[in-house]
Amino acid sequence: MHGVYINSIGKFLPGNPIANDEMEDYLGKVNGRPSKVKHRILKSNGIQQRYYALDRQQQTTYSNSQMAASAVRDALANANLEPGAIDLLSAATSWSDLLVPGFASMVHGELTELSPLEISSSQGVCCAGVTALKYAASQVKLGEKRAAIAVASELPSRLFKHTHFEAEASVKAGKSLGFDTEFLRWMLSDGAGAFLVQNHPNPSGISLKIEWIELISHANAYPVCMYAGTEDDSAQKSWMDYPSYLQAAEAGAINLRQNIRLLDNVIKLGVEGWLKLIELGRVQPDDIDWLLCHYSSHFFRGQIVELLEKAGCMIPEDKWFTNLYTRGNTGCASIYLMLEELFHSGNLQPGQKIFCFVPESGRFTTAYMMLSVVGSQEAEAKEAGEAEGAELIRNSQRFNASAPSMNQNSSSQSPTPMPHLSNDLTQNLELSGNAAQNAIQNSLPLPTPHAPIPTPEEPVSAYLLRQLALVWLEFEREIRSVPIVRKLHRGEFTVDDYKAMLRNLRPQVVEGARWIARAASNMTDFRLRSTFIGHAQDEHRDYQMLERNYVSIGGALEEIVNAEKNIGSEALSAFIFHQASRENPVDLLGSMFIIEGLGNNLAGHWAAKIQQTLGLKDEQVSFLGYHSANDEAHLGKLNELINAEWMTTEIAQRIVKTAQVTARLYLLQLEEIR
């Protein structure tokens, strides 16, 4: 195996930068009317200027393949390398100039100075550029190639010409352009970037050593979010299935769209993968010198920061680097253009680590990269020796951390646990399904059943916070694959499904106050006993609201009262009552974390979906709606306990395990709903 290095980075940005107030001069005004939502979207995304391969007459000035070729030439010129030395071209885009052949073929056709060589095309959304780089890097690492080019280019502006939308039947009829389509009109822009990837560092100057690249897709559990070629996100009818291309265009099936109601999931899934990389030891936040995060809008930066702070894994914002505001959102080329600007900034120093994070909304893929800045070949050899010594020190620390005498109590304060999210995030919260469980290097394995212990330097509360965040994110993601929830999100939910959900949830709700009270009776600490008793008092009549909802949709009271527990409910109840019957069952904080977190984060979303699908009134979904609004206070009490001075590593591990078991049995309870 060879080392893999990015030795040169090129770019191409068409024309001059275009300010916000000039955008409609290039894209045009639909039916001659200025956009009503443009300013709101631009205020949210924070972009101040971008580039278009269009002129003011909406004529294309460069093709996508021409832009990619220009970026490649720039990379080669910066490296002073003969084009004939390149033996692989790996190209990526979201929307090529032609349907056939592949994008890499068209880029190679523009680069007549290159030799005959191997090509590879990657088509997707934001992660396609990382996919192209990973293929190039893999070939160099294996020794199959010595010098490869990875290039990513986007030209979405020509999709947003006003004339395209004016051909739609609904727009002809005087209706406004759909928000899911117009949203992207003010978000995306044009540009290309290219990497020269070789099996050795530059003889002088700096190089970026590719330590590893990870990509993971959640398409098995999520619907499409950003798409083109279909009329809606069900993706059941292709634009090619219409009787004619004209009819497809009139239906808007060729438009590029974004289901903004699903966008929060892009960030959550990305942060979950980030936390798993930390657990695997592949990312250590304190070691990161530069974070390059491809968030499509400034709005999402705030959400990423919030989630990382809540998980106790924040990388300080003074280490973040982005050029979103000056170069725009160029899709799969964005991470290339960020690295290009940073690479040539003069701010990189040998030994620094760069962590790249690329969440993609297409159908929920996330990419991660770790790069190291290296100097000349001599500096590389020196760093290798230093790295070996540092690894010996780390191994010694890990060994010492495993000794029981090193486990210290901590009263350090840490942020709020993961389920306590902001209203802006939870109101659009989506659920997901099982992640890929392949344990090979190119996957992100699920956490082990017994979480690792914290290092001596890490407060127990921070360790507990991160572990609970991982349990919660995995639980929330897996819920989407549950049949009853999948029906809800597909719009197939019926009144009978709602009745079945309420019938199967009732036993757990009835018993909630009972097991909490039993746990309180077994607490020897007076303060904990009081906290648990107060929680039981809050919960003990909630089932009556659930019963009223059931009757209001046509169910009989005796039917729900006499319904038997399903298998999952039996298992969940038996486990929690068993734990509650033990002395000082403080580990049940893990159960509360899962159950209250579901109420706070998911119940309100379910209530809204059920109400919308079935046409119900507020009072008919009041049980779920109530828990969405009130379980936040319960989570606040859990925060105080997580940060309590008596919290030890042993107690934290028990809480995490109980949270894991509760999450799995709760899933089983939902899976058994028929």
Residue pairs with C-beta under 8 A, 6 or more apart in sequence:
1 141
1 142
1 143
2 140
2 141
2 142
2 143
2 199
3 141
3 199
3 200
3 201
3 209
4 137
4 140
4 141
4 197
4 198
4 199
4 209
4 210
5 197
5 198
5 199
5 200
5 201
5 202
5 207
5 208
5 209
5 210
5 374
6 195
6 196
6 197
6 207
6 208
6 210
6 339
6 343
6 371
7 79
7 196
7 197
7 198
7 201
7 202
7 207
8 75
8 76
8 78
8 79
8 81
8 195
8 196
8 202
9 75
9 78
9 193
9 194
9 195
9 196
9 336
9 339
9 340
9 343
9 344
10 71
10 72
10 73
10 74
10 75
10 76
10 77
10 78
10 193
10 194
10 196
10 340
11 71
11 74
11 191
11 192
11 193
11 194
11 336
11 337
11 340
12 67
12 68
12 70
12 71
12 74
12 153
12 191
12 192
12 193
13 51
13 190
13 191
13 327
13 337
14 51
14 52
14 53
14 61
14 62
14 67
14 190
14 191
15 51
15 52
15 53
15 61
16 51
17 49
17 50
17 51
17 326
18 26
18 49
18 50
18 51
18 52
19 48
19 49
20 42
20 47
20 48
20 49
23 38
23 50
23 186
24 34
24 35
24 38
25 56
26 52
26 54
26 55
26 56
26 58
26 157
27 52
27 54
27 58
27 157
27 160
27 161
27 162
27 185
28 58
28 161
28 162
28 163
29 35
29 162
30 162
30 165
30 166
30 171
30 177
31 162
31 166
31 171
35 182
35 185
35 186
36 176
37 179
37 182
37 183
37 186
38 185
38 186
41 182
41 183
41 186
41 187
42 186
44 297
44 298
44 299
45 186
45 187
45 296
45 297
45 298
45 299
45 324
45 329
46 297
46 298
46 299
46 324
46 325
47 187
47 189
47 298
47 324
47 325
47 328
47 329
48 325
48 326
49 325
49 326
49 327
49 328
50 189
50 190
50 327
50 328
50 329
51 189
51 190
51 191
51 327
51 328
52 157
52 189
52 190
53 60
53 61
53 62
53 63
53 67
53 155
53 157
53 158
53 190
54 60
54 61
54 157
54 158
54 161
55 61
58 158
58 161
58 162
58 163
60 155
60 158
62 70
62 155
63 97
63 106
63 155
64 93
64 95
64 96
64 97
64 103
64 106
64 153
64 154
64 155
65 96
65 97
65 103
65 106
65 107
65 109
65 110
65 153
66 110
67 153
67 155
67 190
67 191
67 192
68 91
68 93
68 103
68 107
68 110
68 151
68 152
68 153
68 192
68 194
69 107
69 110
69 111
70 192
71 151
71 153
71 192
71 193
71 194
71 336
72 89
72 107
72 111
72 149
72 151
72 194
73 111
74 194
75 149
75 194
75 195
75 196
76 83
76 86
76 149
76 196
78 196
79 196
79 202
81 147
81 196
83 111
83 113
83 114
83 115
84 113
84 114
84 115
85 146
85 147
86 114
86 115
86 117
86 147
86 148
86 149
87 115
87 117
87 118
87 145
87 146
87 147
87 148
88 117
88 118
88 119
88 120
88 136
88 139
88 140
88 145
88 147
88 148
88 149
89 104
89 107
89 108
89 111
89 114
89 117
89 118
89 119
89 120
89 148
89 149
89 151
90 104
90 119
90 120
90 122
90 132
90 133
90 135
90 136
90 148
90 149
90 150
90 151
91 102
91 103
91 104
91 107
91 119
91 120
91 121
91 122
91 132
91 150
91 151
91 152
91 153
92 103
92 121
92 122
92 123
92 124
92 128
92 129
92 131
92 132
92 150
92 151
92 152
92 153
92 332
93 103
93 122
93 123
93 128
93 152
93 153
93 154
93 155
93 332
94 123
94 124
94 125
94 128
94 154
94 156
94 331
94 332
95 154
95 155
95 156
95 159
95 228
95 256
96 102
96 103
96 106
96 121
96 123
97 103
97 106
97 155
98 106
102 119
102 121
102 123
103 121
103 122
103 123
104 119
104 120
104 121
105 119
105 121
107 151
107 153
108 114
108 117
108 119
118 139
118 145
120 132
120 135
120 136
122 128
122 129
122 131
122 132
122 135
122 332
124 131
124 332
124 360
124 362
124 365
125 226
125 331
125 332
125 360
125 361
125 362
125 365
126 294
126 296
126 331
126 332
126 334
126 335
126 358
126 359
126 360
126 361
126 362
126 367
127 215
127 332
127 358
127 360
127 362
127 365
127 366
127 367
128 152
128 331
128 332
129 150
129 152
129 193
129 331
129 332
129 333
129 334
129 335
129 336
129 358
130 213
130 215
130 332
130 335
130 356
130 358
130 367
130 369
131 215
131 367
132 150
132 151
132 152
132 332
133 150
133 195
133 197
133 210
133 213
133 369
134 213
134 215
135 150
136 145
136 148
136 149
136 150
136 195
136 197
137 148
137 150
137 197
137 210
137 213
139 145
139 148
140 146
140 147
140 148
140 197
140 198
140 199
141 199
143 199
146 198
146 199
147 196
147 197
147 198
148 196
148 197
148 198
149 194
149 195
149 196
149 197
150 194
150 195
150 197
151 192
151 193
151 194
151 195
151 336
152 192
152 193
152 194
152 331
152 332
152 333
152 335
152 336
153 191
153 192
153 193
153 333
154 188
154 189
154 190
154 191
154 192
154 330
154 331
154 332
154 333
155 190
156 184
156 188
156 189
156 190
156 256
156 331
157 188
157 189
157 190
159 228
159 255
159 256
160 184
160 185
160 188
160 256
164 249
164 254
164 255
165 171
165 177
165 181
165 255
166 172
167 249
167 250
168 177
168 249
168 250
168 251
168 252
168 255
169 250
169 251
170 178
170 252
171 177
176 182
177 185
178 252
178 257
179 260
180 257
180 258
180 259
180 260
181 252
181 255
181 256
181 257
183 258
183 260
184 226
184 256
184 257
184 258
187 258
187 296
187 297
187 329
188 256
188 328
188 329
188 330
188 331
189 327
189 328
189 329
189 330
190 330
191 327
191 328
191 330
191 333
191 337
192 330
192 333
192 336
193 333
193 335
193 336
193 337
193 339
193 340
194 336
195 336
195 339
197 210
200 377
201 207
201 209
201 374
201 375
201 376
201 377
201 380
202 376
203 376
203 377
204 376
205 375
205 376
206 343
206 348
206 350
206 373
206 374
206 375
207 373
207 374
207 375
208 339
208 343
208 354
208 371
208 372
208 373
208 374
209 371
209 372
209 373
209 374
209 380
210 369
210 370
210 371
211 370
211 371
211 372
212 282
212 369
212 370
212 441
213 367
213 368
213 369
214 273
214 277
214 282
214 367
214 368
214 369
214 442
214 443
214 444
215 365
215 366
215 367
215 368
215 442
216 273
216 365
216 366
216 435
216 436
216 443
216 444
217 363
217 364
217 365
217 436
218 269
218 363
218 364
218 365
218 366
218 432
218 433
218 435
218 477
219 363
219 364
219 365
220 433
220 434
220 436
220 481
221 364
221 432
221 433
221 434
221 477
221 480
221 481
222 262
222 265
222 363
222 364
222 430
222 432
222 433
222 480
223 233
223 234
223 235
223 259
223 262
223 363
223 489
224 230
224 233
224 235
224 259
224 362
224 363
225 233
225 258
225 259
225 262
225 263
225 265
225 266
225 361
225 362
225 363
225 364
226 256
226 257
226 258
226 259
226 361
226 362
227 233
227 235
227 256
227 257
227 362
228 254
228 255
228 256
228 257
229 238
229 239
229 240
229 253
229 254
230 236
230 237
230 238
230 239
230 253
231 237
231 251
231 252
231 253
233 257
233 259
237 253
238 253
239 245
239 248
239 253
239 254
240 248
242 248
242 251
242 253
248 254
258 361
260 428
261 428
261 430
262 361
262 428
262 430
263 300
263 361
263 428
264 303
264 425
264 428
264 429
264 430
265 364
265 429
265 430
265 432
266 300
266 359
266 360
266 361
266 364
266 366
267 295
267 300
267 303
267 304
267 307
267 359
268 307
268 429
268 473
268 476
269 359
269 364
269 366
269 432
269 477
270 304
270 357
270 359
270 366
271 304
271 307
271 308
271 311
271 473
272 470
272 473
272 474
272 477
273 366
273 368
273 444
274 283
274 308
274 313
274 357
274 368
275 311
275 313
275 466
275 469
275 470
275 473
276 444
276 445
276 446
276 447
276 470
277 283
277 368
277 444
278 284
278 285
278 313
278 466
279 447
279 451
279 452
279 466
279 470
280 444
280 445
282 370
283 355
283 368
283 370
285 313
285 314
285 315
287 353
288 315
288 319
288 353
288 354
288 355
289 319
289 352
289 353
289 354
289 373
290 319
290 320
290 321
290 342
290 348
290 352
290 353
290 354
290 355
291 315
291 319
291 320
291 321
291 354
291 355
291 357
292 320
292 321
292 322
292 335
292 338
292 339
292 342
292 354
292 355
292 356
292 357
293 301
293 304
293 320
293 322
293 356
293 357
293 358
294 334
294 335
294 338
294 356
294 357
294 358
294 359
295 301
295 304
295 322
295 324
295 359
296 324
296 329
296 361
297 329
298 324
298 325
301 322
303 422
303 424
303 425
305 314
305 317
306 421
306 422
306 425
307 418
307 421
308 314
308 315
309 415
310 415
310 416
310 417
310 418
310 420
310 421
310 465
310 469
311 415
311 418
311 465
311 466
311 469
312 414
312 415
312 462
312 465
312 466
312 469
313 466
315 355
321 338
321 342
322 338
323 337
323 338
323 341
324 334
327 334
327 337
327 341
330 337
334 358
335 356
335 358
335 369
338 356
339 354
339 356
339 371
342 348
342 354
348 354
348 373
349 373
350 373
350 374
350 375
350 379
350 383
351 372
351 373
351 383
352 372
352 373
353 370
353 371
353 372
353 373
354 369
354 370
354 371
354 372
354 373
355 368
355 369
355 370
355 371
356 367
356 368
356 369
356 370
356 371
357 366
357 367
357 368
358 366
358 367
358 368
358 369
359 366
360 366
360 367
364 432
374 380
374 383
375 383
397 455
397 456
398 455
400 406
400 456
401 453
401 454
401 455
401 456
402 453
406 456
407 453
407 454
407 648
407 649
407 650
408 456
408 460
408 649
409 460
409 645
409 646
409 647
409 648
410 459
410 460
410 461
410 462
410 647
411 461
411 643
411 644
411 645
411 647
412 459
412 461
412 462
412 643
413 461
413 643
414 459
414 461
414 462
414 465
414 642
414 643
415 465
416 635
416 639
417 465
417 468
417 469
417 472
417 593
417 597
417 635
417 638
417 639
417 642
418 465
418 468
418 469
418 472
418 473
418 597
419 472
419 593
419 596
419 597
419 598
419 600
419 601
419 635
420 597
420 600
420 632
420 635
420 636
420 639
421 429
421 600
421 601
426 600
426 601
426 604
426 605
426 628
427 604
427 605
428 605
429 476
429 601
429 602
429 605
430 480
430 489
430 605
431 476
431 477
431 479
431 480
431 485
431 489
431 602
432 476
432 477
432 478
432 479
432 480
432 481
433 477
433 478
433 480
433 481
433 486
434 477
434 478
434 481
435 444
435 446
435 474
435 477
436 443
436 444
437 443
437 445
437 446
439 445
446 474
447 467
447 470
447 471
447 474
449 657
449 660
450 653
450 657
451 467
451 470
451 653
451 656
451 657
453 463
453 649
453 653
454 460
454 462
454 463
454 649
454 652
460 647
460 648
460 649
460 652
461 642
461 643
461 647
461 652
463 649
463 652
464 642
464 647
464 652
464 655
464 656
465 642
467 652
467 656
468 590
468 593
468 642
468 655
468 656
468 659
471 590
471 593
471 594
471 656
471 659
471 660
471 663
472 593
472 594
472 597
472 659
472 663
474 663
475 594
475 663
475 666
475 667
476 601
476 602
478 667
479 485
479 602
479 667
479 670
480 486
480 489
482 667
482 670
482 671
482 673
483 671
483 673
484 497
484 500
484 501
484 670
484 673
485 606
485 670
487 493
487 494
487 497
488 497
488 606
488 609
488 610
488 613
489 609
491 613
493 609
493 610
493 613
493 614
494 614
495 553
495 554
495 614
498 553
498 610
498 614
499 550
499 553
499 554
499 555
500 673
500 674
501 673
502 546
502 549
502 550
502 555
502 560
502 623
503 550
503 555
503 559
503 560
503 563
504 563
504 566
504 569
504 669
504 670
504 672
504 673
505 546
506 543
506 546
506 547
506 550
506 560
506 563
507 563
507 565
507 569
507 573
508 569
508 572
508 573
508 595
508 669
509 539
509 542
509 543
509 546
510 543
511 573
511 576
511 577
512 539
512 540
512 542
512 595
513 536
513 537
513 539
513 540
513 542
514 536
514 577
515 573
515 576
515 577
515 580
515 588
516 532
516 533
516 535
516 536
516 539
516 580
516 588
516 592
517 532
517 533
517 536
518 577
518 580
518 581
519 532
519 579
519 580
519 585
519 588
520 528
520 529
520 532
520 533
520 536
521 529
522 580
522 581
522 582
522 583
522 584
522 585
523 529
523 532
523 584
523 585
523 586
524 583
524 584
525 584
525 646
528 584
528 586
528 641
531 637
531 641
535 592
535 634
535 637
538 630
538 634
542 623
542 626
542 627
545 622
545 623
545 626
546 560
546 623
547 557
547 560
547 561
548 619
548 622
548 623
549 619
549 620
549 621
549 622
549 623
550 557
550 560
551 557
552 619
552 620
553 614
553 616
553 620
565 573
566 669
566 672
566 673
566 674
567 668
567 672
568 665
568 666
568 667
568 668
568 669
568 670
568 671
568 672
569 669
569 672
571 665
571 668
571 669
572 662
572 665
572 666
572 668
572 669
575 661
575 662
575 665
576 588
576 591
576 662
579 585
579 587
579 588
579 591
579 658
580 588
586 641
586 651
586 654
586 655
587 651
587 654
587 655
587 657
587 658
588 658
589 638
589 641
589 642
589 655
589 658
590 654
590 655
590 656
590 657
590 658
590 659
590 660
590 661
590 662
591 658
591 659
591 662
592 634
592 638
593 635
593 638
593 655
593 659
594 659
594 662
594 663
594 666
595 662
595 666
596 631
596 634
596 635
596 638
597 631
597 635
598 666
599 627
599 628
599 630
599 631
600 627
600 628
600 631
600 632
600 634
600 635
601 628
603 624
603 625
603 627
603 628
603 631
604 624
604 625
604 627
604 628
604 629
605 628
606 624
607 621
607 624
607 625
607 628
610 616
610 621
610 624
611 617
611 618
611 620
611 621
618 625
641 647
